[in-house]
Amino acid sequence: MVLSDKAKELLLVACGTSYHACLAASYMFSKMAFLPTRPVFASEFVSQIGKTVSYGSTILALSQSGETTDTLAAVTMREFQAATILV
């Protein structure tokens, strides 16, 4: 995976077991890409992080089934149009 040159932060959005994978991935991205990385529960993303997402944000959404409602809601919000979204 190649992150955009505009990426200033990486937000890893997931639920359940996928969130635990995001925790491990956040350490690797921080060390290897020297990029601020935050794992976020998908259910909390819209209310707590959503308004801080900007042009320099990259959102990586993980879901085991591909149908997790909270994760899909985080990806489809209109306010994130300026962010890079990886699914």
HTML snippet that shows the backbone in 3Dmol.js (N, CA, C, O; Angstrom):
<script src="https://3Dmol.org/build/3Dmol-min.js"></script>
<div id="view" style="width:600px;height:400px;position:relative"></div>
<script>
const pdb = `
ATOM      1  N   MET A   1       0.837  -1.167   0.000  1.00  0.00           N
ATOM      2  CA  MET A   1       0.000   0.000   0.000  1.00  0.00           C
ATOM      3  C   MET A   1       0.885   1.233   0.000  1.00  0.00           C
ATOM      4  O   MET A   1       1.862   1.305   0.746  1.00  0.00           O
ATOM      5  N   VAL A   2       0.546   2.193  -0.829  1.00  0.00           N
ATOM      6  CA  VAL A   2       1.284   3.446  -0.895  1.00  0.00           C
ATOM      7  C   VAL A   2       0.400   4.547  -0.362  1.00  0.00           C
ATOM      8  O   VAL A   2      -0.715   4.744  -0.847  1.00  0.00           O
ATOM      9  N   LEU A   3       0.885   5.264   0.629  1.00  0.00           N
ATOM     10  CA  LEU A   3       0.132   6.383   1.164  1.00  0.00           C
ATOM     11  C   LEU A   3       0.375   7.608   0.304  1.00  0.00           C
ATOM     12  O   LEU A   3       1.446   7.772  -0.281  1.00  0.00           O
ATOM     13  N   SER A   4      -0.613   8.450   0.237  1.00  0.00           N
ATOM     14  CA  SER A   4      -0.532   9.667  -0.549  1.00  0.00           C
ATOM     15  C   SER A   4       0.555  10.588  -0.001  1.00  0.00           C
ATOM     16  O   SER A   4       0.836  10.586   1.197  1.00  0.00           O
ATOM     17  N   ASP A   5       1.167  11.377  -0.891  1.00  0.00           N
ATOM     18  CA  ASP A   5       2.174  12.341  -0.460  1.00  0.00           C
ATOM     19  C   ASP A   5       1.579  13.424   0.431  1.00  0.00           C
ATOM     20  O   ASP A   5       2.290  14.055   1.214  1.00  0.00           O
ATOM     21  N   LYS A   6       0.276  13.635   0.306  1.00  0.00           N
ATOM     22  CA  LYS A   6      -0.376  14.670   1.108  1.00  0.00           C
ATOM     23  C   LYS A   6      -0.700  14.208   2.524  1.00  0.00           C
ATOM     24  O   LYS A   6      -1.136  15.015   3.345  1.00  0.00           O
ATOM     25  N   ALA A   7      -0.499  12.936   2.827  1.00  0.00           N
ATOM     26  CA  ALA A   7      -0.875  12.371   4.128  1.00  0.00           C
ATOM     27  C   ALA A   7      -0.072  13.011   5.258  1.00  0.00           C
ATOM     28  O   ALA A   7       1.158  12.971   5.260  1.00  0.00           O
ATOM     29  N   LYS A   8      -0.772  13.590   6.199  1.00  0.00           N
ATOM     30  CA  LYS A   8      -0.160  14.163   7.403  1.00  0.00           C
ATOM     31  C   LYS A   8      -0.473  13.319   8.626  1.00  0.00           C
ATOM     32  O   LYS A   8       0.221  13.393   9.640  1.00  0.00           O
ATOM     33  N   GLU A   9      -1.534  12.510   8.519  1.00  0.00           N
ATOM     34  CA  GLU A   9      -1.928  11.604   9.597  1.00  0.00           C
ATOM     35  C   GLU A   9      -2.671  10.429   8.988  1.00  0.00           C
ATOM     36  O   GLU A   9      -3.269  10.541   7.918  1.00  0.00           O
ATOM     37  N   LEU A  10      -2.627   9.297   9.685  1.00  0.00           N
ATOM     38  CA  LEU A  10      -3.324   8.098   9.250  1.00  0.00           C
ATOM     39  C   LEU A  10      -4.298   7.689  10.344  1.00  0.00           C
ATOM     40  O   LEU A  10      -3.910   7.501  11.497  1.00  0.00           O
ATOM     41  N   LEU A  11      -5.556   7.556   9.975  1.00  0.00           N
ATOM     42  CA  LEU A  11      -6.589   7.126  10.905  1.00  0.00           C
ATOM     43  C   LEU A  11      -7.026   5.719  10.519  1.00  0.00           C
ATOM     44  O   LEU A  11      -7.500   5.495   9.405  1.00  0.00           O
ATOM     45  N   LEU A  12      -6.869   4.783  11.430  1.00  0.00           N
ATOM     46  CA  LEU A  12      -7.237   3.386  11.195  1.00  0.00           C
ATOM     47  C   LEU A  12      -8.588   3.144  11.853  1.00  0.00           C
ATOM     48  O   LEU A  12      -8.694   3.175  13.079  1.00  0.00           O
ATOM     49  N   VAL A  13      -9.620   2.905  11.053  1.00  0.00           N
ATOM     50  CA  VAL A  13     -10.988   2.806  11.553  1.00  0.00           C
ATOM     51  C   VAL A  13     -11.480   1.366  11.449  1.00  0.00           C
ATOM     52  O   VAL A  13     -11.434   0.768  10.374  1.00  0.00           O
ATOM     53  N   ALA A  14     -11.951   0.807  12.569  1.00  0.00           N
ATOM     54  CA  ALA A  14     -12.425  -0.579  12.570  1.00  0.00           C
ATOM     55  C   ALA A  14     -13.225  -0.871  13.825  1.00  0.00           C
ATOM     56  O   ALA A  14     -13.320  -0.043  14.731  1.00  0.00           O
ATOM     57  N   CYS A  15     -13.805  -2.077  13.859  1.00  0.00           N
ATOM     58  CA  CYS A  15     -14.556  -2.578  15.015  1.00  0.00           C
ATOM     59  C   CYS A  15     -14.032  -3.962  15.396  1.00  0.00           C
ATOM     60  O   CYS A  15     -13.481  -4.680  14.562  1.00  0.00           O
ATOM     61  N   GLY A  16     -14.209  -4.316  16.642  1.00  0.00           N
ATOM     62  CA  GLY A  16     -13.914  -5.671  17.110  1.00  0.00           C
ATOM     63  C   GLY A  16     -12.497  -6.133  16.850  1.00  0.00           C
ATOM     64  O   GLY A  16     -11.542  -5.417  17.153  1.00  0.00           O
ATOM     65  N   THR A  17     -12.353  -7.321  16.294  1.00  0.00           N
ATOM     66  CA  THR A  17     -11.046  -7.911  16.034  1.00  0.00           C
ATOM     67  C   THR A  17     -10.254  -7.086  15.034  1.00  0.00           C
ATOM     68  O   THR A  17      -9.029  -7.005  15.129  1.00  0.00           O
ATOM     69  N   SER A  18     -10.937  -6.475  14.081  1.00  0.00           N
ATOM     70  CA  SER A  18     -10.257  -5.610  13.111  1.00  0.00           C
ATOM     71  C   SER A  18      -9.592  -4.425  13.815  1.00  0.00           C
ATOM     72  O   SER A  18      -8.532  -3.960  13.397  1.00  0.00           O
ATOM     73  N   TYR A  19     -10.223  -3.943  14.883  1.00  0.00           N
ATOM     74  CA  TYR A  19      -9.630  -2.846  15.651  1.00  0.00           C
ATOM     75  C   TYR A  19      -8.307  -3.283  16.282  1.00  0.00           C
ATOM     76  O   TYR A  19      -7.354  -2.506  16.342  1.00  0.00           O
ATOM     77  N   HIS A  20      -8.254  -4.534  16.752  1.00  0.00           N
ATOM     78  CA  HIS A  20      -7.008  -5.035  17.340  1.00  0.00           C
ATOM     79  C   HIS A  20      -5.903  -5.105  16.291  1.00  0.00           C
ATOM     80  O   HIS A  20      -4.739  -4.843  16.595  1.00  0.00           O
ATOM     81  N   ALA A  21      -6.260  -5.454  15.069  1.00  0.00           N
ATOM     82  CA  ALA A  21      -5.284  -5.435  13.976  1.00  0.00           C
ATOM     83  C   ALA A  21      -4.810  -4.006  13.723  1.00  0.00           C
ATOM     84  O   ALA A  21      -3.642  -3.785  13.401  1.00  0.00           O
ATOM     85  N   CYS A  22      -5.706  -3.046  13.865  1.00  0.00           N
ATOM     86  CA  CYS A  22      -5.336  -1.633  13.695  1.00  0.00           C
ATOM     87  C   CYS A  22      -4.361  -1.178  14.780  1.00  0.00           C
ATOM     88  O   CYS A  22      -3.460  -0.382  14.516  1.00  0.00           O
ATOM     89  N   LEU A  23      -4.540  -1.677  15.983  1.00  0.00           N
ATOM     90  CA  LEU A  23      -3.604  -1.333  17.057  1.00  0.00           C
ATOM     91  C   LEU A  23      -2.186  -1.764  16.693  1.00  0.00           C
ATOM     92  O   LEU A  23      -1.236  -0.996  16.844  1.00  0.00           O
ATOM     93  N   ALA A  24      -2.054  -2.989  16.215  1.00  0.00           N
ATOM     94  CA  ALA A  24      -0.733  -3.493  15.817  1.00  0.00           C
ATOM     95  C   ALA A  24      -0.198  -2.708  14.621  1.00  0.00           C
ATOM     96  O   ALA A  24       0.983  -2.364  14.579  1.00  0.00           O
ATOM     97  N   ALA A  25      -1.059  -2.430  13.662  1.00  0.00           N
ATOM     98  CA  ALA A  25      -0.636  -1.696  12.463  1.00  0.00           C
ATOM     99  C   ALA A  25      -0.206  -0.268  12.789  1.00  0.00           C
ATOM    100  O   ALA A  25       0.675   0.281  12.127  1.00  0.00           O
ATOM    101  N   SER A  26      -0.821   0.330  13.801  1.00  0.00           N
ATOM    102  CA  SER A  26      -0.469   1.717  14.147  1.00  0.00           C
ATOM    103  C   SER A  26       0.986   1.828  14.594  1.00  0.00           C
ATOM    104  O   SER A  26       1.648   2.826  14.308  1.00  0.00           O
ATOM    105  N   TYR A  27       1.481   0.821  15.289  1.00  0.00           N
ATOM    106  CA  TYR A  27       2.885   0.822  15.700  1.00  0.00           C
ATOM    107  C   TYR A  27       3.800   0.733  14.481  1.00  0.00           C
ATOM    108  O   TYR A  27       4.808   1.436  14.398  1.00  0.00           O
ATOM    109  N   MET A  28       3.443  -0.130  13.544  1.00  0.00           N
ATOM    110  CA  MET A  28       4.273  -0.311  12.356  1.00  0.00           C
ATOM    111  C   MET A  28       4.281   0.932  11.474  1.00  0.00           C
ATOM    112  O   MET A  28       5.341   1.357  11.014  1.00  0.00           O
ATOM    113  N   PHE A  29       3.103   1.522  11.232  1.00  0.00           N
ATOM    114  CA  PHE A  29       3.047   2.732  10.407  1.00  0.00           C
ATOM    115  C   PHE A  29       3.814   3.879  11.062  1.00  0.00           C
ATOM    116  O   PHE A  29       4.494   4.644  10.378  1.00  0.00           O
ATOM    117  N   SER A  30       3.704   3.997  12.369  1.00  0.00           N
ATOM    118  CA  SER A  30       4.417   5.067  13.076  1.00  0.00           C
ATOM    119  C   SER A  30       5.926   4.920  12.934  1.00  0.00           C
ATOM    120  O   SER A  30       6.636   5.902  12.717  1.00  0.00           O
ATOM    121  N   LYS A  31       6.410   3.690  13.056  1.00  0.00           N
ATOM    122  CA  LYS A  31       7.854   3.435  12.983  1.00  0.00           C
ATOM    123  C   LYS A  31       8.387   3.458  11.556  1.00  0.00           C
ATOM    124  O   LYS A  31       9.464   4.002  11.311  1.00  0.00           O
ATOM    125  N   MET A  32       7.662   2.886  10.628  1.00  0.00           N
ATOM    126  CA  MET A  32       8.167   2.749   9.265  1.00  0.00           C
ATOM    127  C   MET A  32       7.906   3.979   8.395  1.00  0.00           C
ATOM    128  O   MET A  32       8.751   4.349   7.579  1.00  0.00           O
ATOM    129  N   ALA A  33       6.759   4.608   8.559  1.00  0.00           N
ATOM    130  CA  ALA A  33       6.401   5.739   7.701  1.00  0.00           C
ATOM    131  C   ALA A  33       6.593   7.081   8.397  1.00  0.00           C
ATOM    132  O   ALA A  33       6.414   8.129   7.777  1.00  0.00           O
ATOM    133  N   PHE A  34       6.956   7.061   9.682  1.00  0.00           N
ATOM    134  CA  PHE A  34       7.121   8.290  10.465  1.00  0.00           C
ATOM    135  C   PHE A  34       5.893   9.180  10.309  1.00  0.00           C
ATOM    136  O   PHE A  34       5.997  10.380  10.054  1.00  0.00           O
ATOM    137  N   LEU A  35       4.738   8.562  10.470  1.00  0.00           N
ATOM    138  CA  LEU A  35       3.463   9.237  10.256  1.00  0.00           C
ATOM    139  C   LEU A  35       2.601   9.083  11.506  1.00  0.00           C
ATOM    140  O   LEU A  35       2.439   7.970  12.007  1.00  0.00           O
ATOM    141  N   PRO A  36       2.046  10.182  12.016  1.00  0.00           N
ATOM    142  CA  PRO A  36       1.148  10.047  13.169  1.00  0.00           C
ATOM    143  C   PRO A  36      -0.024   9.144  12.802  1.00  0.00           C
ATOM    144  O   PRO A  36      -0.722   9.383  11.816  1.00  0.00           O
ATOM    145  N   THR A  37      -0.229   8.110  13.603  1.00  0.00           N
ATOM    146  CA  THR A  37      -1.239   7.105  13.304  1.00  0.00           C
ATOM    147  C   THR A  37      -2.115   6.888  14.519  1.00  0.00           C
ATOM    148  O   THR A  37      -1.622   6.738  15.637  1.00  0.00           O
ATOM    149  N   ARG A  38      -3.446   6.873  14.290  1.00  0.00           N
ATOM    150  CA  ARG A  38      -4.381   6.659  15.395  1.00  0.00           C
ATOM    151  C   ARG A  38      -5.392   5.585  15.040  1.00  0.00           C
ATOM    152  O   ARG A  38      -6.124   5.726  14.060  1.00  0.00           O
ATOM    153  N   PRO A  39      -5.445   4.517  15.816  1.00  0.00           N
ATOM    154  CA  PRO A  39      -6.541   3.565  15.640  1.00  0.00           C
ATOM    155  C   PRO A  39      -7.789   4.131  16.320  1.00  0.00           C
ATOM    156  O   PRO A  39      -7.707   4.681  17.418  1.00  0.00           O
ATOM    157  N   VAL A  40      -8.938   3.994  15.665  1.00  0.00           N
ATOM    158  CA  VAL A  40     -10.174   4.574  16.178  1.00  0.00           C
ATOM    159  C   VAL A  40     -11.294   3.550  16.046  1.00  0.00           C
ATOM    160  O   VAL A  40     -11.440   2.912  15.003  1.00  0.00           O
ATOM    161  N   PHE A  41     -12.089   3.392  17.111  1.00  0.00           N
ATOM    162  CA  PHE A  41     -13.284   2.559  17.005  1.00  0.00           C
ATOM    163  C   PHE A  41     -14.237   3.216  16.016  1.00  0.00           C
ATOM    164  O   PHE A  41     -14.497   4.415  16.112  1.00  0.00           O
ATOM    165  N   ALA A  42     -14.751   2.458  15.085  1.00  0.00           N
ATOM    166  CA  ALA A  42     -15.631   3.008  14.057  1.00  0.00           C
ATOM    167  C   ALA A  42     -16.866   3.664  14.670  1.00  0.00           C
ATOM    168  O   ALA A  42     -17.344   4.677  14.158  1.00  0.00           O
ATOM    169  N   SER A  43     -17.378   3.107  15.744  1.00  0.00           N
ATOM    170  CA  SER A  43     -18.570   3.668  16.384  1.00  0.00           C
ATOM    171  C   SER A  43     -18.312   5.044  16.990  1.00  0.00           C
ATOM    172  O   SER A  43     -19.252   5.812  17.195  1.00  0.00           O
ATOM    173  N   GLU A  44     -17.054   5.367  17.278  1.00  0.00           N
ATOM    174  CA  GLU A  44     -16.702   6.662  17.869  1.00  0.00           C
ATOM    175  C   GLU A  44     -16.137   7.638  16.842  1.00  0.00           C
ATOM    176  O   GLU A  44     -15.969   8.821  17.137  1.00  0.00           O
ATOM    177  N   PHE A  45     -15.851   7.161  15.665  1.00  0.00           N
ATOM    178  CA  PHE A  45     -15.166   7.978  14.667  1.00  0.00           C
ATOM    179  C   PHE A  45     -15.951   9.224  14.275  1.00  0.00           C
ATOM    180  O   PHE A  45     -15.411  10.330  14.294  1.00  0.00           O
ATOM    181  N   VAL A  46     -17.211   9.052  13.922  1.00  0.00           N
ATOM    182  CA  VAL A  46     -18.017  10.161  13.430  1.00  0.00           C
ATOM    183  C   VAL A  46     -18.168  11.244  14.494  1.00  0.00           C
ATOM    184  O   VAL A  46     -18.008  12.428  14.194  1.00  0.00           O
ATOM    185  N   SER A  47     -18.472  10.860  15.724  1.00  0.00           N
ATOM    186  CA  SER A  47     -18.730  11.848  16.772  1.00  0.00           C
ATOM    187  C   SER A  47     -17.464  12.465  17.362  1.00  0.00           C
ATOM    188  O   SER A  47     -17.483  13.633  17.750  1.00  0.00           O
ATOM    189  N   GLN A  48     -16.372  11.719  17.440  1.00  0.00           N
ATOM    190  CA  GLN A  48     -15.187  12.238  18.114  1.00  0.00           C
ATOM    191  C   GLN A  48     -14.086  12.725  17.185  1.00  0.00           C
ATOM    192  O   GLN A  48     -13.385  13.680  17.520  1.00  0.00           O
ATOM    193  N   ILE A  49     -13.916  12.105  16.040  1.00  0.00           N
ATOM    194  CA  ILE A  49     -12.804  12.432  15.158  1.00  0.00           C
ATOM    195  C   ILE A  49     -13.278  13.127  13.885  1.00  0.00           C
ATOM    196  O   ILE A  49     -12.525  13.892  13.282  1.00  0.00           O
ATOM    197  N   GLY A  50     -14.497  12.874  13.476  1.00  0.00           N
ATOM    198  CA  GLY A  50     -15.019  13.323  12.189  1.00  0.00           C
ATOM    199  C   GLY A  50     -14.760  14.766  11.824  1.00  0.00           C
ATOM    200  O   GLY A  50     -14.440  15.052  10.670  1.00  0.00           O
ATOM    201  N   LYS A  51     -14.884  15.683  12.758  1.00  0.00           N
ATOM    202  CA  LYS A  51     -14.720  17.102  12.445  1.00  0.00           C
ATOM    203  C   LYS A  51     -13.263  17.528  12.296  1.00  0.00           C
ATOM    204  O   LYS A  51     -12.990  18.617  11.792  1.00  0.00           O
ATOM    205  N   THR A  52     -12.333  16.694  12.722  1.00  0.00           N
ATOM    206  CA  THR A  52     -10.913  17.049  12.607  1.00  0.00           C
ATOM    207  C   THR A  52     -10.281  16.508  11.325  1.00  0.00           C
ATOM    208  O   THR A  52      -9.127  16.814  11.025  1.00  0.00           O
ATOM    209  N   VAL A  53     -11.033  15.707  10.572  1.00  0.00           N
ATOM    210  CA  VAL A  53     -10.513  15.147   9.325  1.00  0.00           C
ATOM    211  C   VAL A  53     -10.378  16.256   8.298  1.00  0.00           C
ATOM    212  O   VAL A  53     -11.287  17.069   8.125  1.00  0.00           O
ATOM    213  N   SER A  54      -9.234  16.287   7.614  1.00  0.00           N
ATOM    214  CA  SER A  54      -8.984  17.346   6.642  1.00  0.00           C
ATOM    215  C   SER A  54      -8.278  16.791   5.417  1.00  0.00           C
ATOM    216  O   SER A  54      -8.158  15.577   5.250  1.00  0.00           O
ATOM    217  N   TYR A  55      -7.819  17.679   4.577  1.00  0.00           N
ATOM    218  CA  TYR A  55      -7.131  17.320   3.340  1.00  0.00           C
ATOM    219  C   TYR A  55      -5.926  16.420   3.597  1.00  0.00           C
ATOM    220  O   TYR A  55      -5.641  15.531   2.795  1.00  0.00           O
ATOM    221  N   GLY A  56      -5.222  16.634   4.690  1.00  0.00           N
ATOM    222  CA  GLY A  56      -4.022  15.866   5.007  1.00  0.00           C
ATOM    223  C   GLY A  56      -4.277  14.554   5.726  1.00  0.00           C
ATOM    224  O   GLY A  56      -3.332  13.864   6.107  1.00  0.00           O
ATOM    225  N   SER A  57      -5.536  14.200   5.915  1.00  0.00           N
ATOM    226  CA  SER A  57      -5.887  12.958   6.614  1.00  0.00           C
ATOM    227  C   SER A  57      -6.039  11.817   5.624  1.00  0.00           C
ATOM    228  O   SER A  57      -6.587  11.984   4.534  1.00  0.00           O
ATOM    229  N   THR A  58      -5.544  10.656   6.026  1.00  0.00           N
ATOM    230  CA  THR A  58      -5.777   9.433   5.265  1.00  0.00           C
ATOM    231  C   THR A  58      -6.508   8.475   6.185  1.00  0.00           C
ATOM    232  O   THR A  58      -6.058   8.211   7.300  1.00  0.00           O
ATOM    233  N   ILE A  59      -7.643   7.949   5.716  1.00  0.00           N
ATOM    234  CA  ILE A  59      -8.469   7.049   6.512  1.00  0.00           C
ATOM    235  C   ILE A  59      -8.357   5.653   5.920  1.00  0.00           C
ATOM    236  O   ILE A  59      -8.646   5.446   4.741  1.00  0.00           O
ATOM    237  N   LEU A  60      -7.939   4.699   6.739  1.00  0.00           N
ATOM    238  CA  LEU A  60      -7.878   3.305   6.332  1.00  0.00           C
ATOM    239  C   LEU A  60      -8.948   2.559   7.118  1.00  0.00           C
ATOM    240  O   LEU A  60      -8.840   2.409   8.335  1.00  0.00           O
ATOM    241  N   ALA A  61      -9.984   2.092   6.419  1.00  0.00           N
ATOM    242  CA  ALA A  61     -11.102   1.404   7.067  1.00  0.00           C
ATOM    243  C   ALA A  61     -10.936  -0.102   6.913  1.00  0.00           C
ATOM    244  O   ALA A  61     -10.751  -0.600   5.802  1.00  0.00           O
ATOM    245  N   LEU A  62     -11.002  -0.832   8.031  1.00  0.00           N
ATOM    246  CA  LEU A  62     -10.881  -2.285   8.023  1.00  0.00           C
ATOM    247  C   LEU A  62     -12.172  -2.916   8.502  1.00  0.00           C
ATOM    248  O   LEU A  62     -12.791  -2.444   9.455  1.00  0.00           O
ATOM    249  N   SER A  63     -12.569  -3.978   7.839  1.00  0.00           N
ATOM    250  CA  SER A  63     -13.755  -4.727   8.237  1.00  0.00           C
ATOM    251  C   SER A  63     -13.577  -6.170   7.804  1.00  0.00           C
ATOM    252  O   SER A  63     -13.187  -6.433   6.667  1.00  0.00           O
ATOM    253  N   GLN A  64     -13.858  -7.102   8.692  1.00  0.00           N
ATOM    254  CA  GLN A  64     -13.747  -8.514   8.331  1.00  0.00           C
ATOM    255  C   GLN A  64     -14.807  -8.905   7.310  1.00  0.00           C
ATOM    256  O   GLN A  64     -14.528  -9.662   6.380  1.00  0.00           O
ATOM    257  N   SER A  65     -16.012  -8.396   7.478  1.00  0.00           N
ATOM    258  CA  SER A  65     -17.107  -8.785   6.599  1.00  0.00           C
ATOM    259  C   SER A  65     -17.290  -7.838   5.421  1.00  0.00           C
ATOM    260  O   SER A  65     -17.857  -8.219   4.397  1.00  0.00           O
ATOM    261  N   GLY A  66     -16.814  -6.612   5.561  1.00  0.00           N
ATOM    262  CA  GLY A  66     -17.046  -5.612   4.531  1.00  0.00           C
ATOM    263  C   GLY A  66     -18.408  -4.960   4.660  1.00  0.00           C
ATOM    264  O   GLY A  66     -18.776  -4.116   3.842  1.00  0.00           O
ATOM    265  N   GLU A  67     -19.154  -5.343   5.673  1.00  0.00           N
ATOM    266  CA  GLU A  67     -20.508  -4.835   5.852  1.00  0.00           C
ATOM    267  C   GLU A  67     -20.746  -4.221   7.231  1.00  0.00           C
ATOM    268  O   GLU A  67     -21.897  -3.979   7.595  1.00  0.00           O
ATOM    269  N   THR A  68     -19.712  -3.966   7.992  1.00  0.00           N
ATOM    270  CA  THR A  68     -19.870  -3.413   9.331  1.00  0.00           C
ATOM    271  C   THR A  68     -20.452  -2.007   9.235  1.00  0.00           C
ATOM    272  O   THR A  68     -19.837  -1.117   8.647  1.00  0.00           O
ATOM    273  N   THR A  69     -21.621  -1.809   9.805  1.00  0.00           N
ATOM    274  CA  THR A  69     -22.360  -0.561   9.674  1.00  0.00           C
ATOM    275  C   THR A  69     -21.562   0.644  10.155  1.00  0.00           C
ATOM    276  O   THR A  69     -21.517   1.662   9.464  1.00  0.00           O
ATOM    277  N   ASP A  70     -20.936   0.553  11.318  1.00  0.00           N
ATOM    278  CA  ASP A  70     -20.182   1.685  11.864  1.00  0.00           C
ATOM    279  C   ASP A  70     -19.006   2.048  10.963  1.00  0.00           C
ATOM    280  O   ASP A  70     -18.730   3.229  10.751  1.00  0.00           O
ATOM    281  N   THR A  71     -18.326   1.064  10.444  1.00  0.00           N
ATOM    282  CA  THR A  71     -17.184   1.319   9.568  1.00  0.00           C
ATOM    283  C   THR A  71     -17.650   1.954   8.264  1.00  0.00           C
ATOM    284  O   THR A  71     -17.017   2.891   7.778  1.00  0.00           O
ATOM    285  N   LEU A  72     -18.732   1.467   7.696  1.00  0.00           N
ATOM    286  CA  LEU A  72     -19.268   2.053   6.468  1.00  0.00           C
ATOM    287  C   LEU A  72     -19.736   3.486   6.688  1.00  0.00           C
ATOM    288  O   LEU A  72     -19.568   4.331   5.810  1.00  0.00           O
ATOM    289  N   ALA A  73     -20.319   3.768   7.846  1.00  0.00           N
ATOM    290  CA  ALA A  73     -20.768   5.128   8.159  1.00  0.00           C
ATOM    291  C   ALA A  73     -19.588   6.083   8.236  1.00  0.00           C
ATOM    292  O   ALA A  73     -19.685   7.227   7.792  1.00  0.00           O
ATOM    293  N   ALA A  74     -18.481   5.625   8.793  1.00  0.00           N
ATOM    294  CA  ALA A  74     -17.289   6.464   8.891  1.00  0.00           C
ATOM    295  C   ALA A  74     -16.739   6.804   7.509  1.00  0.00           C
ATOM    296  O   ALA A  74     -16.231   7.905   7.296  1.00  0.00           O
ATOM    297  N   VAL A  75     -16.838   5.878   6.583  1.00  0.00           N
ATOM    298  CA  VAL A  75     -16.299   6.077   5.241  1.00  0.00           C
ATOM    299  C   VAL A  75     -17.211   6.946   4.380  1.00  0.00           C
ATOM    300  O   VAL A  75     -16.720   7.709   3.548  1.00  0.00           O
ATOM    301  N   THR A  76     -18.508   6.848   4.559  1.00  0.00           N
ATOM    302  CA  THR A  76     -19.437   7.516   3.659  1.00  0.00           C
ATOM    303  C   THR A  76     -19.844   8.926   4.074  1.00  0.00           C
ATOM    304  O   THR A  76     -20.596   9.573   3.345  1.00  0.00           O
ATOM    305  N   MET A  77     -19.390   9.413   5.183  1.00  0.00           N
ATOM    306  CA  MET A  77     -19.773  10.766   5.597  1.00  0.00           C
ATOM    307  C   MET A  77     -19.295  11.798   4.583  1.00  0.00           C
ATOM    308  O   MET A  77     -18.162  11.722   4.106  1.00  0.00           O
ATOM    309  N   ARG A  78     -20.129  12.733   4.261  1.00  0.00           N
ATOM    310  CA  ARG A  78     -19.802  13.747   3.254  1.00  0.00           C
ATOM    311  C   ARG A  78     -18.649  14.652   3.666  1.00  0.00           C
ATOM    312  O   ARG A  78     -17.931  15.150   2.799  1.00  0.00           O
ATOM    313  N   GLU A  79     -18.454  14.874   4.932  1.00  0.00           N
ATOM    314  CA  GLU A  79     -17.419  15.797   5.382  1.00  0.00           C
ATOM    315  C   GLU A  79     -16.015  15.291   5.061  1.00  0.00           C
ATOM    316  O   GLU A  79     -15.059  16.062   5.137  1.00  0.00           O
ATOM    317  N   PHE A  80     -15.867  14.015   4.707  1.00  0.00           N
ATOM    318  CA  PHE A  80     -14.550  13.446   4.477  1.00  0.00           C
ATOM    319  C   PHE A  80     -14.128  13.498   3.016  1.00  0.00           C
ATOM    320  O   PHE A  80     -13.181  12.809   2.636  1.00  0.00           O
ATOM    321  N   GLN A  81     -14.784  14.276   2.198  1.00  0.00           N
ATOM    322  CA  GLN A  81     -14.463  14.312   0.780  1.00  0.00           C
ATOM    323  C   GLN A  81     -13.039  14.758   0.516  1.00  0.00           C
ATOM    324  O   GLN A  81     -12.449  14.344  -0.481  1.00  0.00           O
ATOM    325  N   ALA A  82     -12.476  15.579   1.365  1.00  0.00           N
ATOM    326  CA  ALA A  82     -11.120  16.053   1.144  1.00  0.00           C
ATOM    327  C   ALA A  82     -10.073  15.045   1.587  1.00  0.00           C
ATOM    328  O   ALA A  82      -8.915  15.145   1.181  1.00  0.00           O
ATOM    329  N   ALA A  83     -10.451  14.082   2.405  1.00  0.00           N
ATOM    330  CA  ALA A  83      -9.509  13.078   2.910  1.00  0.00           C
ATOM    331  C   ALA A  83      -9.324  11.968   1.896  1.00  0.00           C
ATOM    332  O   ALA A  83     -10.187  11.733   1.051  1.00  0.00           O
ATOM    333  N   THR A  84      -8.192  11.285   1.986  1.00  0.00           N
ATOM    334  CA  THR A  84      -7.949  10.088   1.194  1.00  0.00           C
ATOM    335  C   THR A  84      -8.519   8.913   1.971  1.00  0.00           C
ATOM    336  O   THR A  84      -8.213   8.750   3.152  1.00  0.00           O
ATOM    337  N   ILE A  85      -9.348   8.085   1.323  1.00  0.00           N
ATOM    338  CA  ILE A  85      -9.982   6.969   2.011  1.00  0.00           C
ATOM    339  C   ILE A  85      -9.540   5.672   1.360  1.00  0.00           C
ATOM    340  O   ILE A  85      -9.685   5.495   0.150  1.00  0.00           O
ATOM    341  N   LEU A  86      -8.997   4.760   2.167  1.00  0.00           N
ATOM    342  CA  LEU A  86      -8.571   3.443   1.707  1.00  0.00           C
ATOM    343  C   LEU A  86      -9.458   2.416   2.381  1.00  0.00           C
ATOM    344  O   LEU A  86      -9.616   2.440   3.602  1.00  0.00           O
ATOM    345  N   VAL A  87     -10.039   1.515   1.604  1.00  0.00           N
ATOM    346  CA  VAL A  87     -10.928   0.509   2.176  1.00  0.00           C
ATOM    347  C   VAL A  87     -10.387  -0.858   1.863  1.00  0.00           C
ATOM    348  O   VAL A  87     -10.983  -1.862   2.253  1.00  0.00           O
TER     349      VAL A  87
END
`;
const viewer = $3Dmol.createViewer("view");
viewer.addModel(pdb, "pdb");
viewer.setStyle({}, {cartoon: {color: "spectrum"}});
viewer.zoomTo();
viewer.render();
</script>
